[in-house]
Amino acid sequence: MNNNFSYKCLLFLSSIFFVVALNFSHEIYLNPEQEIWGFPYYSLSLINWVFLICMIAPISMMLPMSFERPSGLVLFILYLFVYLPTLVITLAVSDEPISLYWLSLGVLAVGFFVICLSVRFSRNKININFLGVSKFVDRFFILTWSVLFFILIFQYHEVMNFVGLNDIYAQRELGRSSGFLMGYVQTYFAYILSPGILAIGFNRNKYSYVFLAGVGFLTMFMIAAERSVFLMPFAIFALHFLLKKRVSHKNIIVGGIVFIALVILFSSLFHGENVFFELVALYLTFRLFAVPGAMFSQYQTVFNEIGYTFWSNVSGIRLLSKAPDGFIDIENWPQLGYVVADRILGVYSNSNANPFAYDGIAGGGVVGVFLICILISIWLFFLDKSVNEISPDFFLLVIFPVGFLMTNGSFFSVMTSFGGFFWIVFFVFIRRKNFSVYNKIFKNK
């Protein structure tokens, strides 16, 4: 108990260090270099810092300090990439942030606290020796991956190209899916099947599977030029390496926050003196942390003005209800990211956002933020239950992309298109007691 409390205190202190580093970066890098993307800067007053600390302290005490359940990894990702940046960026984009954002940020903190509290009730048994993938599932992954691979090659072979940083957005337009079915083919291939094959390869030391997964990630990058697809196998390998070395989860959490804070600090200080630091500042400090943090205030500004969507932009709901009056004449409906970019930045771009902004603030204001926190709690509860007796060495690797995509994607999109629902069904299906028949069939062959 004392050791756990000590780590909670270290988590709190490392979180304060992180927000100080990001606030410093906001002042010396984000505002001077990236203000066009919505980064005005106002120095935080003493009352702002007190408010910030009050928003961090209870969450740092409740955040799970273990990855024995997938909720622990997902919450750590959301805490580091969304919650902390949202607090510190939002409080620095106005000269009166408390009066503008105290209620929405307060509800976000309460909602995040509820999520952390709810996962405490989703206990599951751990079996580090049971990978959870039978020969049937093994073959299913390979066969499905192969089918989708040839579909993608047939559809996009004329536009596939390995582009540099300057041509990413042009390539992304060329590789844009032509319909919702092809969209599912792309997302399932890149974020479910390829990570699944990679996780099997790492855990079974099957290098042919690792190679196959690498081909999958590379193929999707040559089609859609998404940086997350290119970097995903490296991130999954890093997580696998730490898990195999049995590094303490507490050390990963606290050390990870401190390491990222230092990277933000040094990249912001030296971004103008060195190409390496310039790239790190652009792609890590700005894109991975600052942009998700800025979306909360930007979405609140836009949707407080034109009204809330009440989730009528969600595909299934959109079929049953019409757009609210404030959105009838908006050209980019129902793509909220384009609406926000047009209203805030005055450019044609996609200011996509995390669930707290995209589904919460845009959907129903502060009530929407709390409701989306409840939905995330329910999803994490069932996700934890679904991995009962399955090795964390496997399920953490395949859940990582889901958690990471939630830092810059709608909750409903992540659930349907990027594996949120898929993995729950998958884990339930492969549970040993439900799969003995298939094991016997294929062992006899």
C-alpha positions, 0 to 999 in steps of 0.5 A, spaced: 500 500 500 505 504 501 509 503 495 503 504 491 501 511 494 509 513 493 508 511 485 501 515 485 505 521 488 510 520 483 505 520 478 502 526 480 509 530 480 511 527 473 504 530 471 505 536 473 512 536 470 509 534 464 504 540 464 509 545 465 513 542 460 507 543 455 506 550 457 513 552 456 512 549 449 506 553 448 509 559 450 516 558 446 514 554 440 507 553 439 505 560 439 510 563 435 511 557 430 504 554 430 499 559 432 495 559 425 493 552 427 489 555 433 495 556 439 494 563 442 498 564 448 496 567 455 500 566 461 497 562 466 495 566 473 496 563 480 489 561 480 489 558 473 495 553 476 491 552 482 485 550 478 490 545 474 493 542 480 486 541 482 484 537 476 490 533 476 491 531 483 484 526 484 485 523 477 493 521 478 490 518 485 485 514 481 489 512 474 490 505 474 498 503 475 497 496 472 496 494 465 494 487 467 487 489 464 486 493 457 483 499 461 489 500 464 493 501 458 487 505 454 486 510 460 494 511 461 494 513 453 488 518 454 491 521 460 497 522 457 495 524 450 488 527 451 487 529 458 493 533 461 494 536 454 487 539 454 487 542 461 494 545 460 492 548 453 485 550 454 487 554 460 492 558 456 488 560 449 484 565 453 486 571 458 479 569 462 480 561 461 476 559 468 470 563 466 470 560 459 472 553 461 471 551 468 465 548 467 466 543 461 473 542 464 470 540 471 465 535 468 471 532 464 475 531 470 469 528 474 467 524 468 475 521 467 474 520 475 468 516 474 472 512 468 478 510 473 473 508 478 469 504 474 474 500 471 476 498 478 470 493 478 472 489 472 477 484 475 479 479 470 484 473 471 491 473 468 494 467 465 501 469 462 501 462 458 495 462 454 496 466 448 489 466 446 490 464 439 488 457 436 490 455 429 483 456 427 484 464 429 491 464 426 489 461 419 483 466 420 487 472 421 492 470 415 486 468 410 482 475 411 489 479 411 491 476 404 484 477 401 484 484 404 491 485 401 489 483 394 483 487 394 487 494 396 492 492 391 487 491 386 484 498 388 490 502 389 496 499 385 496 505 380 496 511 386 501 507 391 507 511 392 512 511 398 512 519 399 516 524 403 513 529 408 512 534 403 507 530 399 503 526 405 497 530 404 497 529 396 497 522 397 492 521 402 487 524 397 489 519 392 488 514 397 482 516 400 476 510 400 471 511 395 466 508 399 464 506 406 466 499 404 473 500 402 473 505 408 472 498 412 477 494 408 482 500 409 481 501 417 481 493 418 487 491 414 491 497 417 489 497 425 486 490 426 489 485 422 496 487 421 497 489 429 493 482 430 498 478 426 504 482 428 502 481 436 502 473 434 508 473 431 512 477 436 509 472 442 510 466 438 517 468 435 514 467 428 518 472 424 514 470 417 508 473 421 512 480 423 514 480 416 507 480 413 505 485 418 510 490 416 508 489 409 501 490 411 503 497 415 507 499 409 502 497 404 497 502 407 502 507 408 503 507 401 496 508 400 493 513 405 500 516 407 498 516 414 503 517 419 500 513 425 500 507 420 507 508 419 509 508 426 504 503 429 509 497 428 515 501 432 510 503 437 507 496 438 514 493 438 517 498 443 511 495 448 512 488 446 519 489 448 518 492 455 513 487 456 517 481 455 523 485 459 517 485 465 519 492 466 514 494 472 508 497 469 508 503 474 515 505 472 513 505 465 507 510 466 511 514 471 518 514 467 514 514 460 511 521 462 517 524 465 521 522 458 515 525 454 516 531 458 523 532 457 522 530 449 517 536 449 522 541 453 528 539 449 525 539 442 521 546 443 528 549 446 532 547 440 527 546 434 530 552 431 537 549 431 537 542 429 533 539 424 532 533 428 529 537 434 525 541 429 522 534 426 520 532 433 517 538 435 513 538 429 511 531 429 511 529 437 510 536 441 505 539 436 501 533 432 501 528 438 500 532 444 498 539 442 493 538 437 489 533 441 489 538 447 487 544 443 481 541 440 477 541 446 476 549 446 476 549 439 470 545 439 467 548 445 467 555 441 464 552 435 458 548 437 456 553 443 455 558 437 452 554 432 448 549 436 450 541 438 449 535 434 446 531 439 450 525 435 446 526 429 452 526 425 453 519 427 452 514 421 447 510 424 443 515 428 444 520 421 439 515 418 434 516 423 434 523 424 435 529 420 441 534 422 439 540 427 437 546 424 444 550 425 447 544 421 442 544 415 446 549 410 453 547 413 457 544 407 461 540 410 456 536 415 457 531 418 464 531 418 465 535 424 473 536 423 472 540 417 466 544 420 471 546 426 477 547 421 473 552 417 470 556 423 476 556 427 482 556 422 479 559 416 482 553 412 479 546 408 482 541 413 480 536 418 480 538 425 479 531 428 478 530 435 478 525 441 471 523 444 471 528 449 471 534 444 468 530 438 462 526 441 462 530 448 462 537 447 460 537 439 454 532 441 451 535 447 456 540 451 458 539 458 452 533 458 455 530 452 462 530 455 459 526 461 455 521 457 461 520 453 465 518 459 459 513 461 460 510 454 467 509 455 466 506 462 461 501 459 466 499 453 472 498 458 468 494 463 466 489 457 473 490 454 476 488 461 471 482 462 473 479 455 480 478 456 479 474 462 485 468 462 488 471 456 495 473 456 497 481 457 503 480 452 498 479 447 491 483 448 495 489 450 499 489 443 492 489 439 489 494 444 494 499 443 492 501 436 485 502 439 487 506 445 492 511 441 486 512 435 482 514 441 486 520 442 484 523 435 478 520 433 470 519 435 468 514 440 463 511 435 468 511 429 473 507 433 468 502 436 466 500 429 471 502 424 478 501 428 477 495 433 473 497 439 467 492 438 471 487 434 476 485 439 471 484 445 467 479 440 474 476 438 476 475 445 470 472 448 470 468 441 477 465 443 476 464 450 479 457 451 472 454 454 469 456 448 474 454 443 476 447 445 472 444 439 476 448 434 482 446 437 481 439 437 479 439 429 485 443 427 490 439 432 488 432 428 489 435 421 
